[in-house]
Amino acid sequence: MNMGGIEHIKGSYITARGYYEKALQLVPNSKLLKENLAKLDRLEKRFQEVQEKDQT
C-alpha cells in the first residue's frame, strides 16, 4: 500500500493503480485501498475531460 501511495503522490497513476490492486488482493476489505482507487478513478476522469476539451 505504501508503494501505491508514493506513486500516487508522484503522479504515476498507472503504477499506483497496480500497487493498490495487488494490495487489495491481499487485503480485500481495506477501505483505504478502495478509497485510493476511487481517487485515482476521479483523477483519471478529470484528466480525460481536460484532454477532450483541448481537442475541441
Backbone as JSON, one array per atom type, in Angstrom:
{
  "sequence": "MNMGGIEHIKGSYITARGYYEKALQLVPNSKLLKENLAKLDRLEKRFQEVQEKDQT",
  "N": [[0.83, -1.19, 0.0], [2.0, 1.22, 0.68], [3.79, 1.72, -1.43], [2.02, 2.17, -3.5], [0.86, 4.56, -2.61], [3.07, 6.27, -2.7], [3.65, 6.32, -5.45], [1.26, 7.37, -6.34], [1.31, 9.98, -5.25], [3.51, 10.95, -6.65], [2.38, 11.16, -9.09], [2.28, 9.08, -10.81], [0.02, 7.43, -11.89], [-0.89, 5.06, -13.15], [0.97, 3.13, -12.34], [0.59, 3.35, -9.59], [-2.08, 2.45, -9.4], [-1.72, -0.24, -10.05], [-0.21, -1.17, -7.84], [-2.05, -0.64, -5.77], [-4.18, -2.33, -6.53], [-2.99, -4.85, -6.39], [-2.39, -4.94, -3.64], [-4.98, -4.87, -2.69], [-5.87, -7.38, -3.35], [-4.58, -8.84, -1.44], [-5.57, -7.77, 0.89], [-8.6, -7.68, 0.92], [-10.76, -6.3, 2.11], [-10.02, -3.73, 2.65], [-10.72, -0.54, 3.36], [-9.3, 1.82, 2.94], [-7.66, 1.24, 0.71], [-9.63, 0.89, -1.24], [-10.74, 3.45, -1.26], [-8.54, 4.91, -2.18], [-8.27, 3.87, -4.76], [-10.65, 4.79, -5.82], [-10.15, 7.53, -5.76], [-8.14, 7.67, -7.69], [-9.66, 6.94, -9.91], [-11.34, 9.2, -10.14], [-9.42, 11.2, -10.64], [-8.35, 10.32, -13.09], [-10.61, 10.5, -14.68], [-11.07, 13.27, -14.67], [-8.72, 14.11, -15.93], [-9.07, 12.98, -18.45], [-11.34, 14.43, -19.29], [-10.27, 16.99, -19.48], [-8.42, 16.62, -21.53], [-10.16, 16.03, -23.63], [-11.5, 18.47, -23.87], [-9.41, 20.08, -24.73], [-9.05, 19.14, -27.27], [-11.13, 20.09, -28.72]],
  "CA": [[0.0, 0.0, 0.0], [2.87, 2.4, 0.72], [4.32, 1.98, -2.77], [0.92, 2.79, -4.24], [0.75, 5.94, -2.16], [4.22, 7.02, -3.21], [3.46, 6.52, -6.89], [0.11, 8.26, -6.46], [1.8, 11.33, -4.97], [4.41, 11.32, -7.74], [1.61, 11.34, -10.32], [2.38, 7.85, -11.61], [-1.26, 6.84, -11.54], [-1.0, 3.68, -13.65], [1.77, 2.31, -11.44], [-0.11, 3.37, -8.3], [-3.24, 1.56, -9.51], [-1.23, -1.62, -9.99], [0.12, -1.47, -6.45], [-3.29, -0.68, -4.98], [-4.95, -3.52, -6.87], [-2.3, -6.01, -5.83], [-2.6, -4.9, -2.19], [-6.38, -5.18, -2.43], [-5.98, -8.85, -3.41], [-4.08, -9.36, -0.17], [-6.43, -7.23, 1.96], [-9.78, -7.32, 0.12], [-11.71, -5.47, 2.83], [-9.36, -2.48, 3.01], [-11.45, 0.68, 2.98], [-8.32, 2.79, 2.46], [-7.29, 0.89, -0.66], [-10.79, 1.17, -2.1], [-10.82, 4.91, -1.38], [-7.44, 5.36, -3.03], [-8.62, 3.52, -6.13], [-11.72, 5.72, -6.22], [-9.49, 8.82, -6.03], [-7.49, 7.54, -9.0], [-10.73, 6.98, -10.92], [-11.76, 10.59, -10.31], [-8.33, 11.93, -11.29], [-8.26, 9.9, -14.48], [-11.78, 11.04, -15.37], [-10.81, 14.7, -14.87], [-7.66, 14.23, -16.93], [-9.68, 12.68, -19.75], [-12.2, 15.55, -19.62], [-9.41, 18.11, -19.9], [-7.89, 16.27, -22.84], [-11.24, 16.16, -24.61], [-11.73, 19.91, -24.06], [-8.29, 20.62, -25.51], [-9.16, 18.68, -28.65], [-12.23, 20.78, -29.41]],
  "C": [[0.87, 1.24, 0.0], [3.43, 2.74, -0.66], [3.25, 2.62, -3.64], [0.77, 4.25, -3.89], [1.87, 6.8, -2.69], [4.04, 7.33, -4.69], [2.29, 7.47, -7.16], [0.54, 9.71, -6.28], [2.7, 11.84, -6.1], [3.65, 11.58, -9.04], [1.69, 10.16, -11.26], [1.14, 6.99, -11.34], [-1.42, 5.39, -12.01], [-0.23, 2.73, -12.72], [1.1, 2.22, -10.07], [-1.29, 2.41, -8.32], [-2.81, 0.1, -9.41], [-0.89, -2.04, -8.56], [-1.13, -1.59, -5.59], [-4.08, -1.96, -5.25], [-4.31, -4.79, -6.32], [-2.5, -6.08, -4.31], [-4.04, -5.27, -1.84], [-6.64, -6.69, -2.54], [-5.56, -9.46, -2.08], [-4.98, -8.95, 1.0], [-7.73, -6.74, 1.31], [-10.79, -6.4, 0.81], [-11.15, -4.11, 3.22], [-10.14, -1.28, 2.45], [-10.49, 1.71, 2.38], [-7.92, 2.5, 1.01], [-8.42, 1.2, -1.63], [-10.96, 2.67, -2.31], [-9.73, 5.45, -2.29], [-7.7, 5.03, -4.5], [-9.71, 4.44, -6.66], [-11.13, 7.1, -6.54], [-8.81, 8.78, -7.4], [-8.52, 7.59, -10.12], [-11.16, 8.41, -11.2], [-10.67, 11.41, -11.02], [-8.23, 11.59, -12.77], [-9.44, 10.44, -15.29], [-11.57, 12.53, -15.66], [-9.77, 14.92, -15.96], [-8.23, 14.0, -18.33], [-10.58, 13.82, -20.21], [-11.39, 16.74, -20.12], [-8.84, 17.83, -21.29], [-8.94, 16.44, -23.92], [-11.55, 17.63, -24.89], [-10.64, 20.51, -24.95], [-8.39, 20.23, -26.98], [-10.26, 19.4, -29.42], [-11.9, 22.2, -29.74]]
}
